[in-house]
Amino acid sequence: MEIENTQPYFLGDIGCWSERTEVHKAASLGQATQLQHLIQSGASVNVVAVDSITPLHEACVRGQAQCVRLLLDAGAQVDARNVDGSTPLCDACSAGSLECVRLLLEHGAKANPALTSRTASPLHEACMGGNSDCVKLLIAMGACLEAYDLYYGTPLHVACANEHVDCVKVLLNAGAKVNAARLHETPLHHAAKNMRVEMIETLVEFGANIYARDQHNKKPVDHTTPGSPSAACLQFYETTPMSLQQLSRLAVRRRLGTRALKVIDQLDIPKLIISYLCYQ
């Protein structure tokens, strides 16, 4: 086996171009002992394959946390980009590997890498896969809730389009804009298309506009099947004014979050106190 010796990694230095190397293979398969041997023998941890994938990309996309740690400790470029512009953090988020995500962030990975026409943010990737724990960690590290992808819109659009209710709730509780639009299409349009009643209710409780029109001049209800539970839910919201109690609950959720709302329900706190908490 040929071992490649390279100079330390600098910005713009990509080791050398190669077909998929033994380092790539060991990283992908989680062969930590083999990978450590290769590194100690002088193999480059920043060698890139013809698609610009580094060993760190390979380890992250497979969720191989031990290999990720070895590569990072050996000087792997934490924000290397593959041919599509994705970073290892994007791959780890897509794979749903919380441990890999944590390791990358601890080593300085950017939670908000610059987006191109071909890339989504790590937060988009986590939402696409329904990896709510990764979503929470990224938000805690300052990930932009309104990062905009040309194809998907915001992370909230992605979570709704892929029917990941847990991610939707995490994003909304963190302050994501419920009425963000891509070509006039809101997250509620996606929830209606997927006919997810719980998601529809959650979005509306956070202030989603049930009358919003998309690029085809359709409201969310227009994307549901007539007579379905989701259609009935949206029609109810359109025809029934919210009561004071509903508005109070909505205000609590917006201001204090879902967890606070559950506590208030358990303690049976009067609406007057709720209103005071929310509008101070």
N, C-alpha and C positions, 0 to 999 in steps of 0.2 A: 504493500500500500504506500502510495506516495504522500508524504507529509509536506504541506506547504508552509514555509516560513515567511512571515510578513512583518512589516514595520508596525509600530503602534498606530492605532486608528486615529485619524484626524478628519475634520469636516471635509467632505469631498472625496476622501479615500474610501474605496469600497473593496479593499483587499485585492482580489483578482477575480475575473470572470471564470466561471467553470460550469460544467454539468453538476448535477447534484452530487455533493461530496460525501465522504464518510461522516463528516461532522454533521451535515444535514440529516443523514440517515439516523445517526445515534440520537440526535436531538428529537427527531420526530417520533422515534420508537421508545423514547424514555430510557435509553440505555446509558444511565448516568456513569457507570464505571468505565465503559468504553469511551464515552465523551471526555471524561476526566483524563483518561490515558492519552487521547488525541491532543487535548489541550496541553498537557505536560510535555508531549513530544514536539510541540511547536506548531501545531495546526492552527490556522487562522480561524477565529470565531466570527470574523466579519466577511468571510468569503461569500460571494453572492452567486446564485445560479443564474441562468440566462433570463429568468423572469424577475430578477432582482430580489428573490427571496433569500433571506439570510437564515442561518441555523436558528436564530432567535425567533423568527417568524414561524419556523417549523415546530419548534417546541411549544410556542404559544397556541397555535391553531389546534394542537393536540392536547393542550392542558398539561404538559409535562413540567410541573413546577420545579422538580429537583434539577432538571436540565436547564431550565430558565435561570435558576440561581447560579449554577455553574458558569453559564455563558456570561451572565451579567458580571459576576465576580472576576471573570477573565477579560473583561473590557468590551463586551459586545455593545454595539451602538444601540441604545435603548429606543431611539426614535427613527431607526432605519426605515426607508420606504420601499415597498415592492413596486412592481411595474404598474399596479393600479393606484399607488399612492398610499396604501394602507400601512400602518405602523404595527409593530408587535402588540401594542395595547389594543388596537382594533381587533386583532385576531383573538387575543385572550378574552375580550369582552364577547365576541361572537361565540366562542367556545363555552362561555359561562364559567370559566375557571377563576373563581374569586382569589385563590392563592396566587395565581400568575398575575392577575391584575394588581394585587397588593404589592407583589415583588417589583413589578415594573414601575409603579408609582413611587415606591420607596427609593428606587434608583433614578428618579428624576424624569420619568416618562411624562410627556405633556398630555394632560387631560383634554386640552383643546388644541390639537394640532391644526395647522392651516388646512382648510378644505379646498379641494380642487373639483373640477367637473366630474371626476371619476371616484371621489372618495366620500365616505360618510364618517362622522365623528365616532369615537369610541362609545359615546352615549347612545348614538343611533344603533350601533352594532349590538349593544347590550339589550336595548329595547326590542330589536328585531328578533333576538333569540329568547326574549322573555326572561332574561336573567336579572331579576329584581335586586338581588344582593349586590351584583356588580353596579347596577344603576345607583343604589344607595351610596356605595363607596365612591363612585365617580362624582356624584353630587357633593359629597362631603369634601372632596378634593377640588371643588370649584368648577366642575364641568358645566359648560354653558347650556342652560335649559332651552335656549332658543336657537341653538346651532342649526343652520339652515342647509339642508341638502337639496340639490336641484331636482332630484327624482322623488324624494320622499317628503320633503318639508321638514318639520321639527321632529325631535324625538317623540313628542306626544302623538304626532301623526303616525309615526312608525308603530308605536305601541298599540294604538287603536286599530290600525290597518291589519296588524298581526294578531289581534285579539288577546293581548296580554293585559288583563285587568289589573294584576298586581303592579305592573310597571306603570300603568296609567295612574293608579292611586299614589304611588311614590312620587311621580312627577308633579301631579297636581298639589299634593301636600307640600312639595318643595317650592311651589310658586310658578309652575309652568303656565304659560298663557293659554287658557282653555279655548279661546277663539282665534288662535293663530291660524292663518290661511295660506294655502298653497293653491294658486289659480282659483282663489275664492273657496276652495274646499277646506272645511274645518275638520278637526278630529271627530266631531259629532257625526259628520257625513260618513266617515269610515265606520264608526260604531253602528250606525243605522244600516249601512250596506251589509255588515256582518251579522246584523240582527241580534246584537248582544244587549239584552235588557239591562243587566247590571251595569255595564259600561255606560249605556245611555243615561241611566239614573245618576251615576257618579258624575258624569260630565255636566249634566243639568244642575246638580246640586252645587257644582263649582261655578255656575254661571254661564254654561254653554248657551249660545243663541239658537233656539230651536227654529227660528225663522231665517237663518242664514242661507243665502243662495249660492250654489257653486257655479262653475263656468257654464253649466248647462241650464242654469236658472232653476235648479231643483233644490228644495228644502230637504233636510235630513229624512223627514217622513216619506218623501217621494221615492226614496231608495229602499223602502221596506216593502214587504209583501202584504197587500191588503188583508186585514183580518189576523195578522200575526201578532204575537205578544209585543214585539218591538214597535209595530205600527200603532197598536192600542196605547202603548206607553207614551209615545210622542204626541198622539192625538189628545190624550188626556192632558198633557202639559200645555198644548195649544189652546184647549177649551176651558181649562180649570185654573182660575187665578190662585196663586199661592196664598195660603193662610198665614197668619202672623206666626204661628208655631213653625211652619215650614220655612218661612223667611228667617226666623231666629236660628233654626238648625243650619240653614245654608250659610248664614253669617258666621256661626261658630266654626263651621268646617273651613270656610275661607280664611278666617283669622287665626284659629287655633289648631286646626288639623283634625283628622278623623279620630285619632286617639282621644283627644279632648272631648269630642262629641260622645264617644262611648262612655267616658267617665261621667259626663253630665247626665246621660241617660240613666246610668246606674244609681247616681246620687239623687236623681229627680230634682235637679236645681230649677227653681222657678224661672219663667221666661223673662221676668224683669231683670234678674241678675245676669241672665244670658245676654240680654241686650246691652247691659252696662259693660260686660266683658268685651263685647265685640266692637262697640262704637266709641270706646275711649281713645 
